Amino acid sequence: MAILALLGKCFGDMDPLKENGQLVISVDGNVTQLLKRSGKFEDESSEGLKEQVKTTFCIIQNVLKPIPLIFPS
């Protein structure tokens, strides 16, 4: 849910498709569909938009992923 909220803040117009786990993102008339679990794209949309969404998605995933604590033995 946090990923959806943060992507919405970055790109604005988004429509989550709940039945197939896709996010439809629209920026300046360009539309792309992102699979939430894998970060892959389902369509052949603008390469510029894909790259922006992919980069942002990876950054958000890395920020939200907990850092494992490793204690020396």
N, C-alpha and C positions, 0 to 999 in steps of 0.2 A: 504494500500500500504506500509506503514511503517513496519507493521508486516512482510510482505513478504521480504522486504529488510533486516531487522534485522535477520530473520531466515536464509536467504541466507548467511549472513556474518558468522553466527554460524556454519552452516552445509554444505555450499558450493553448491553441486549439487542439485538443486531444479527445478521442472517443475510445474508451476501452470496450473491446468486444469480449464479453465474458465467456461466451460459449466455446471459443477456440483459443483463448489466451493471447490475443493480439491487441496491440495498441495502434490505433490509427492516428497518425500525427500529420497535421497540415500546417505548412508554413509558406506564406506568399503564393498560394495556389498549388504548391507541390505537395503531394500526399504520399506517405509511405506507411507500411504496416510492419510493425516490429513484434516479434515473438518474445513475450516477457521472460520466459524461462531461459532461452538460449541466447537472446540478443541478436538473432539472425533476422533477415528481412524476407518477407513473403512475396515481394513484388519487384518489378524492375523500375523503380522510381529514380529521381534525380540523384546522381552520384554525390553531389555536394550535400544534399540533405541527408542522405544515408550516412555519410562520413561524420557530419555534425551530430546526428542522433547516436551513432555508434560510439563516438568519443565520449559524449555526455553520459550515455548509459553505462559505459565502463567506469568512468570516474565515480558516478553515483554508487555503483555496485561496490567498488573498492572502498569508498568512504563508509558505507553501511555494513560492510563485512567486518565482523569482530576480529581483532588482532589476537592470535593465540598466545597465551602466556606459557612460556617455557621456563621451568625452574631447573637450575643445575642440580645434578644428583650428588 
